[in-house]
Amino acid sequence: MRKTTCLWLVTAFACASSNTQAFCSAPSMYSQPPSSRGTYSRPSVPYCLSGYEFSGQHTCDDWEIENYINEINEYIRELAEYARKAQRFADDAAVFSGDALSYAECEAEAAKDAIE
C-alpha cells in the first residue's frame, strides 16, 4: 500500500512539473545581426570629374561616367540590402523581447503557484 501511494505521488509530481515546463516555453531567437562588410565604401569620384563642381565641365569619356554611375547604384543597392537585413533582425529581436517577457511572467507565476 505504501509503495502504491509513493508511486502515485511521484507520478503526480512529475506530471505537474512537466505541465509547467510545457506551458512556460523558453524563447529562442535564431537570427543573427547582418554583417557590415568592409566593401560599403563609397566609390571614388573619377579624377576627370574633379573640376565639375566649380566649372560645370568635365573631361570624362562616356564609359567613365557610366562606370561611376553603375558603381554608385551598386553601392546604394548594397546599403539598401543591409538596411533590409538590419530591419528584419530588429523585428526578430522585438518578437524575442516580447516572448522573453511572457516567459519570465509565466515562470514567475508558476513559481508563485508552487508555493501557494
N, C-alpha and C positions, 0 to 999 in steps of 0.2 A: 504494500500500500504506500509506504513511504517513498519507494522508488518511483512509482507512478506519479505521485504528487510532484516530486522533484523534476521529473522529466517534463511534466506538463508546464511547470513554472519556467523551465529553461526554454521550452518551445515558445511559450507566450512572450517571454522577454526577447527572444531572437526575432520573432515576427514584429514586435513593436518597434524594435530598433531598426529593422530593415525598412519598415514603412516610413520612419522618419528620414532615413537616408535617401530613400527613393523620392520622397516629396521635396526635400531640400537638395536639389542637384547643383553642384558647384558649376559656376560659369566657366566657359573656355573661349579663348579667342585665338584663332588660327592666323589672322592677318599679321603681316609684318609691315613696318613703315617702308615706303618706297625709298630706294637708294638714290641719292642725288649724285649722278655721275659727274665726273670732272669735265665732261665734254659740254657742259652747259655754259660754255663761254661764248660771249657774243662774237660773231665773226668780225674780223678786222676790216675796216673800210679800205678799199684799194687805194693805192697811192695816187692813181690818176684822178681820184675824186677829192684830193686834199684841198684844192683851192676852190671847189664848187661853192662852199658856204659863203665865200667872200665875193667871188666874181660871177657866180651863176653859170660858169662854164667848166667843162671837164675835158680831159684828153683820153678818156676810156674808149676802147673798142666796144662794140655791142656785146660781144661774148663776155667781157669783163663785167659789164653792168648786169647781164643776165645771170652770170655765175654768182655775183654778190647777192642779188635778189633771191636766188634759189637757196643760198646759204642762210639768209635771214629768215626765209619761210620755214626751212628745216629747223632752225633754232626755235622759232615760235611754236612749231608742232611739238618738239621735244618738251618744251616748257609746259605746254597745254596738257600733254600726256602725263607729265609729272604731277601737275595740279590735279588732274582727274584721279590719279592713283592716291595722292595725299588725301583728297576728299573722301574717297572710298574707305581709306584707313581710318579717318576721323569718324566717319559714320559707324564703322565697325566698333571703334573704341567707345562711342557713345552708347551703343547697344550693350556692349560688355559692361559698362559702368552701371547701367540700369539693372542688368542681370546680377551683377555683384551685390548691388544694394538689396535686391529681392532675396538673394541667397543669404545675406547677412541677417536680414529681418526674419527669414524663415528659421535659420539656425537659432537665433535668439529666442524666438517664440517656442521652438522645440525644447530648448534648454529650460525655459521658464515653465513649460508644461511638465517637464520631467521632475521638477522639484515641488510641484503643487500636488 
